[in-house]
Amino acid sequence: MTAEQQKAILSSKYKLNLALLGLIALFALGVLARLFTGKITGDMSNYYFIWYQNILDNGIAVSFREHLIGYTPAFWYLFAGTTLLDPILPRVTAIKLLPILFDCISTYFVYRIVRLKYPTGNKPYWAAGLFFALPTLFINSAQWGQMDALYTTFLIISLFFFLQEKPLQGMLAFALSFAIKFQAIFFVPFLVVLLLKKKVRWWQFLLVPAVYVVSCIPAVLLGSSWLDVLTIYLRQTTLFSQLSVNAPNLYIFVPWEYAEPALTIGFIVAFCTLAGWIIFTALDKREITPERMVLLALISVSLTPFVLPRMHERYFYPADVLSLIVAFYIPDLWIVPFAFQLSSGLASAVYLKGKSPEPVMFGALINMVILIVLIVYQFSRNTNALREVSQHEITS
């Protein structure tokens, strides 16, 4: 073996060890960030702790029958499971372990999705590590104690199955997401595009109400009424009257005194915008490659909360997640996850730190620019050619 060959081997081992250390550092950072679960926010005090105590005092059956938890039965079951940890963990930690668990599940499926594009190499590990260390993810679960990871995990799983051309499993995963939280509807424009492109059959959409009804059966057997469990999402729409609950979208710029007329106009704008995007996307004759599929999914979950009124600061959480996947599938868009982290971080800071809402306006401007970039990219670039280039890079 020549000196040059030995040098090349040593260099290769050095790079491998450096990459391994980097991956370990990323996962360690994600774990470390989730160890500090003691922060108690207003949502924890005003809602979660009360629900938790009601379950401990009255039992699951009474809590369901008296509708003491303002979410769907699927959410109730998961949340009630946290009370089993009450003898061994502080309740704030027990509650936050639920979204942290789903963070871990999401991390695995992010790895699987990126592995579909890169059958060899360590890029899927980097994707999983970066995902696990995303600030808005561990802030949402470990600091804030929110449950956005629950429904978003099933959106990620749904995308995984669609990328594998398994629409039935994809729709089943989406149905589970919808059974947990209504915000799963951000994925609907993407699903409609798949329907119009004949990637999904119309009857597979019936899984959504079917899964929801099945998820309600245990709650009804425990004493809840069908009317209560089937109208939860309708009741949730009346909980807030603000056009934007610190959401970095269009409506953060509308003065509160114009809220009533702006609400009607907002729904019309949202319908027209989303319908227009769906129609023009469906009319695009280009093949829906994996690259285009992840891009369309990202546009769906970011455009929908941007044009809909009455959104919350957390509702761009699925966009934060899918933007990282897009960056690995379409390296040209590497800046997008950074931009979403910034806009979502600004919105979260307003709530968590009690700051003025001006940062949310900057976040809304960032989201507007991101969406323009994504939509222009969608219609102006041929991702089929991009895929060929990527495949050539993989094989070489």
N, C-alpha and C positions, 0 to 999 in steps of 0.2 A: 504494500500500500504506500503510495507516494505521500509526501508531506502535504501536498495540496488536497488530496482526498481526506487525510486525517483532519486537516483544518476545516474542510467542508462538513465533515461529520460532527466535529465539535461545535461548529456554528449552528448546525441544525439542532443539536441537542440543547444548545443554549436558548435558541428561539422557542423550542418546545417547552423548556422549563419556565421561561419567561411568560409564555402564554398560559401555562398551568397556574402560575402564581397570580397572574391577572384574573383568571377565572375564580380562583379561590378567594381572592380579595373582593370580587364583586358579590359573590354569594355570602361571604362573611359580613359585608356591609349591609346586605339585605336582611340578614338574620339579626345583626346588631341593632338596626333601626327598628326592628319589631320587638325588641326586648323591653322597651320602655312604654308600657301600656297604661301607666297610671293617670294620664291626663283625663280629666272629666269635663266634657263639653256640655253645653246647654241641652243638646239632643239627648245625651246620656242621662242627665238629671231629670229632664222634663218628660221623657218618653221611655227609654230603655230600662232605667232602674225601676220605674213604676210598673211596667209590664212584667219585669223579672220578679218583683215582689208579689205582684198579683198571682203569678203562677205558683210561687212558693206558698202563699197564704191560702189560696183557694183551689189549687190544683188545675191541671190542664183543661179538664172538662168544663169547669165553671168559667175559666178564662175565655174559652172558645164560645160558650153559650152566651155570655154577657158581652161578647165582642170587645174584650179589654185590650186587644192588640189591633191597631188600625191598619193591618196589612193582610195579605192573602193567606189562606190556610197553609200553602207550601212554606211561606215565610214563618208562620207560626210554629210549624213542626221543627224547623231548623233552630229558631230562636229558643223554643222551649227546651231543646237539647242542651243549651248552655247552662240551664239551671241544675243539671246533673253534677256540674263541677262546683256547685256552691259550697260543699263542705271542705274543699281543698284549695280553692282559689278565690281571691277577691272578685266580686261580681264584675267590676270594670274589666278585669283581665279575662274572665270567663266569656264575657260578651264579645270582646275583641278577638278572641281566638277563632271565632266563627269566620269572619272575613279573612283572617290571616291564613286559615286552612284553605280557603278558596284561592288566595294568592298563590299558594303552593301548587294547587291543581292547575291554575292558569299557567304557571311557569312551565309545567310539564307539557301542556298542549302548545304553548308557544314554541318550545323545543321541537315538538313533533311537526308543527306547521313549517318551520324553517328547514327541518330535515327533509321535507318533501322537495324543496327546491335544491338543497345541497346534500345529496345522498352520501357524500364523503366530506371529510374535513371537519373543522371545529367551529364553523360559523353558527350552527344551531346552539352550541353551548354558550357562545358569546351572546346570542339573542336571548337565551333563557336567563343568563346572568345579568344582562343589562335590564331585562324586564323586571326581574326580582328586586333590582336596586332602584327602579324608577321612583323618584321622590313622591309624585302624586299618588302612587299606589300605596306605599307604606304610610304616608300621611293619612290617607283615606281610611285604612284599616286599623293600624296600630295607634295612631294619634287621635284621629277624629272618631273612630269607632263606627264608621258608616258601613253599609252593607252593599255597596255598589259592586263589590267583587263577586257577589253571589250570582246575580243575573248576568253579569258580563262574562263570567267563566263559561256559562252555557252558550253565549254568543261566540266565544272563541272556539268552543267545541263544535258548534254549528258550522262555522267557517272551515274548520278542519275537515269535516265530512264533505262539505261542498267541494273543497279542493280535491278530494278523493273521488269525486263524482258519485257520491252516495247521498242523493237528495232526501231519501226517506229518513235516514239517520240525522241529516242536517236539520230537517224540519222538526223532528222529535226533540232535538237539543234546543231549538228555538222555542218550542212549545214549553219546555221546562223553564227556560229563561222568562217567558211571559207569565208563567204560573207563579213566579217569585215576585217580579216587580213589573209595573206597567212601562217603565222606561225601555223595556225590550223593544218597544215599537220603533225605536230609532233604526232598527235593523230592517223594518218593513219595506222601505223603498228599494233596498237591495234585493229583497226577496221577490218583490213585484217585477223587477228587472229580470231576475232569473226565470220567473214564470213566463214573461213575454218572450224570453229567449229560449223557451222550452227546455230549460235546465231543471225545472220543477214542474210537477203536475198539479193541476188545480185542486184535486182531491186531497193532496198531501197537506194543504192548508187546514183541512178539517181536523188534523191532529192538534191544532192549537186549542180550539174549544174543548176537544175531547180530553186532552191531558188536563186542562184546567178543571173540568167537571170531575174527573177521576180524583184529582188532588183534593177536591172539596169533600169527598165522601167520608173520610175519617172525622173531619170537623163536624159534619152533620150528624154522624153517629154519636159524637160526643155531646150533642145538644144544640149546635148552631142551626139556624134556619137556612134553607136554600136561598131565600131572598137576601139574607145578609151576605152570604159568601159570594153570590153571583153579582152583587151590586157594589162591591168594595171599590172597584176602580172608578165607578160613577161618583161615589161619595168623596173619593180623594180629590177629584177635580174641583171641589168647592172649598177645600181647606185653605187655599191661598188666593188672594185677590191681586197681588202685585203682578205687573207685567213681566218683571224679571227679578227673581230672588237672588240677586248678585250673580246672575248667569252672564258670562261674557258673550252676549249675543246682541242682536239688533235693538232689543227693547230696553237695554240699560240706558239708552240715550233719550228715551221718551219721558217727559215730565209726568209726575204722578197724577196731575190734574187732568191729563188727557188719557188716563188709563182705560176708561170705559169705551170710548169710540175706538181707541187704538187696539183694544182686544179683538173686536170684530174685524177690523182691517187686518190685524195680524194673522188671524186664522185664514183669511182669504189669501193674503200674501204667501203664507206657508203652503197652503194647498196648491196654489198656482206654481210656486217655485218648485216644489217637490214633484208635482205632476209634469212640469216642463222638463225637469232633469230626467225623470223616468222615461218619458216619451223619446227625447233625443238620444238617450242611452240605448233604448230598445231599437231605435231606427239605425243605429250605428251597425254596419254590416260586418265589422271586424269580429273575429273569434274572441270569445271570452277565455283568454288564457289565464293561468294561475296569477300572473302579474296583474292583469286587468281585474280579476276577481277580487283580490285583496284591496286594490285601489278603489273599486266600486263600493266595497263594504265600508272602507274608511270614509268615503264621501257621504255615504248614507248616514252613518252614526255621528258625523260632524255637521252636515248640512241641516239635518232634521232639528236638533236642538238650537241651531243658530237662527232658524226662521220661525220656530214656534214660540209663542208667548207663554208666560208662566213657567219658565224653566228655572232650575236651581243651579247654584254654582258647581255642583258635582256632576251635572248631566253630560259633561264632555269627557267623563271617565272612560267610556268605551273608545272614544277617539284617541285618548292618551295611549291606550293599550294597542289598538290596531295600527296606529301610526308607526310604532316600532317594527311591527311585522312588515309593513309596507317598505320601510327603509331597507330591510334585508332583501325583499323581493325586487325592489326598484331602487338601487343605490343612488340614482339621480336625486331622489327625494329624501336624502339623509337628514336635511335640516328640519323636516316636518316634525318629527317627535320632539326635538328641542323646542320648537315653537309652541307646540301644544303643552309641553311641560311648563313653559313660561306663562302662557295665558291661564292655564288651570291653576298654577301656583299663585298667581295674582288674585284670582277669585277666591281661592281657599283662604288666603291670608286675611282677606277682609272679614271673613267669619271667625276664623280661629284667633286672630290677633285683635279684633275689634277696630280695624282701621276704617278710614273713610272709603266710600265706594269708587273713588276716582281710579284706583288701579284696575278695577274691573273694566272700565272703559278702554284702557290700554289693552287689556286682554281681549276685548271684543274686536278692536282694530286688528290685533294680531290674528285672531280667528278669521276675520274677513279676508285678510291677505292670504292666509293659508288656503282657504276655500277657493279663492280665485286661482291660486297656483295649481291646486289639485284638479279643478275642473278644466282649466286650460290645458293642463298636461293630459288629462283624459281624452280630450277631443283633438288634440294636436299632435300627439305622439303615437307611433305605432308600437304598442307593447309586444306585438308578435316579433318584430325585428329585435326588440330589446331582449326578448326571451332567447332568441337564437344566439345573441352575443353572450348572454349569461351562460347558456349551455356550453358554448364553445370554451368559456373561461373555466367551467367546471371540469370538462373532459381533458383540457390541456393542463 
